[in-house]
């Protein structure tokens, strides 16, 4: 599975993504860039969906103010054609014959949302 497919699957599952968990889950160092390029921008091999952005603020463990943005895929009428394209892409990228238990687990989990 490619990083683009993993990112699309996570959004289809309803996960809220940001820079930190994007790096931890997929190894993508710049999640906002990849969401805008690979998911939203239809002209650049994206799916043509709108991902909502929620600005969050907080304080670090050292008392410094922090700001980050959470990304979430809304299941709206506008996004419906793009969501169908995302599902087809993820299904295409899934391993048809998983060889390890990890691949089998990912395939089973993905089939719930695709």
Long-range contacts (C-beta under 8 A, 24 or more apart in sequence): 1-93, 1-94, 1-95, 1-106, 2-93, 3-27, 3-28, 3-34, 4-34, 4-38, 4-39, 4-89, 4-93, 5-89, 5-90, 5-93, 5-94, 7-31, 7-34, 7-35, 7-38, 7-39, 8-38, 8-39, 8-47, 8-86, 8-89, 8-90, 9-90, 9-110, 9-113, 9-114, 11-39, 11-51, 11-71, 11-72, 11-73, 11-86, 12-73, 12-83, 12-86, 12-87, 12-90, 12-113, 12-114, 13-113, 14-72, 14-73, 15-72, 16-70, 16-71, 16-72, 17-70, 17-71, 17-72, 18-56, 18-68, 18-69, 18-70, 18-71, 19-68, 20-68, 31-71, 32-69, 32-71, 35-71, 39-73, 39-86, 42-82, 47-82, 47-83, 47-85, 47-86, 47-89, 48-81, 48-82, 48-85, 49-73, 49-79, 49-82, 49-83, 49-86, 50-74, 50-76, 50-78, 50-79, 87-113, 87-114, 90-114
